[in-house]
Amino acid sequence: MTNLTNNEFTVALNNYFQTIGTLCQQIVELAGAVIKTAGSVIEPIIKTAGSVIEPITKTATGLVGNASTTVTQVYQGSTASVTPKK
């Protein structure tokens, strides 16, 4: 009975952190799209501002996406270590 409870808890915890990771990645993508759109609106007005914003956006999006993936993997690893072996 205890193993079933631990397995259910591990699955639920794993699903929770996968959902959090996916949500973080989607928020980052949305923020990147907003910044890119703002850059494309501003670009005709201030050409250099648009060309500076896009590389920064890509780098920031990549960093935050990688960080959220790493956090998700760490939690998956910790839940896997808690899961009892059969």
C-alpha positions as CSV (number, residue, x, y, z in Angstrom):
1,M,0.0,0.0,0.0
2,T,2.8,2.4,0.8
3,N,4.5,1.7,-2.5
4,L,1.3,2.6,-4.4
5,T,1.0,5.9,-2.5
6,N,4.7,6.7,-3.1
7,N,4.4,5.9,-6.8
8,E,1.2,8.0,-7.1
9,F,2.9,10.9,-5.3
10,T,6.0,10.6,-7.6
11,V,3.9,10.6,-10.7
12,A,1.8,13.6,-9.5
13,L,5.0,15.5,-8.5
14,N,6.6,14.7,-11.8
15,N,3.5,15.9,-13.8
16,Y,3.4,19.0,-11.6
17,F,6.9,20.0,-12.5
18,Q,6.5,19.2,-16.1
19,T,3.5,21.4,-16.2
20,I,5.4,24.2,-14.4
21,G,8.3,23.9,-16.9
22,T,6.0,24.0,-19.9
23,L,4.2,27.0,-18.5
24,C,7.4,28.8,-17.9
25,Q,8.6,28.1,-21.4
26,Q,5.3,29.4,-22.8
27,I,5.5,32.5,-20.8
28,V,9.0,33.1,-22.0
29,E,8.0,32.5,-25.6
30,L,5.0,34.9,-25.2
31,A,7.3,37.6,-23.7
32,G,9.8,37.1,-26.6
33,A,7.0,37.5,-29.1
34,V,5.8,40.7,-27.4
35,I,9.3,42.1,-27.3
36,K,9.9,41.1,-30.9
37,T,6.6,42.8,-32.0
38,A,7.4,45.9,-30.0
39,G,10.8,45.9,-31.7
40,S,9.2,45.6,-35.1
41,V,6.9,48.5,-34.3
42,I,9.7,50.7,-33.0
43,E,12.2,49.7,-35.7
44,P,10.8,52.0,-38.4
45,I,11.0,54.8,-35.9
46,I,14.4,53.9,-34.3
47,K,16.2,51.5,-36.6
48,T,19.0,50.7,-34.2
49,A,16.7,50.0,-31.3
50,G,15.0,47.2,-33.2
51,S,18.3,45.6,-34.2
52,V,19.5,45.7,-30.6
53,I,16.4,44.3,-29.0
54,E,16.1,41.2,-31.1
55,P,19.4,39.6,-30.2
56,I,18.9,40.4,-26.5
57,T,15.4,38.9,-26.7
58,K,16.7,35.7,-28.3
59,T,19.5,35.3,-25.7
60,A,17.1,36.1,-22.8
61,T,14.5,33.7,-24.1
62,G,17.1,31.0,-24.5
63,L,18.5,31.5,-21.0
64,V,15.2,31.4,-19.3
65,G,14.0,28.4,-21.4
66,N,17.2,26.5,-20.5
67,A,16.8,27.4,-16.9
68,S,13.2,26.2,-16.7
69,T,14.2,23.0,-18.4
70,T,17.1,22.5,-16.0
71,V,14.8,23.1,-13.0
72,T,12.3,20.6,-14.4
73,Q,15.0,18.0,-14.9
74,V,16.4,18.5,-11.4
75,Y,12.9,17.9,-9.9
76,Q,12.4,14.9,-12.2
77,G,15.7,13.5,-11.0
78,S,14.8,14.1,-7.3
79,T,11.5,12.4,-7.7
80,A,13.1,9.5,-9.5
81,S,15.5,9.1,-6.6
82,V,12.6,9.1,-4.1
83,T,10.7,6.5,-6.1
84,P,11.1,3.1,-4.6
85,K,12.8,0.5,-6.8
86,K,10.9,-2.7,-7.6
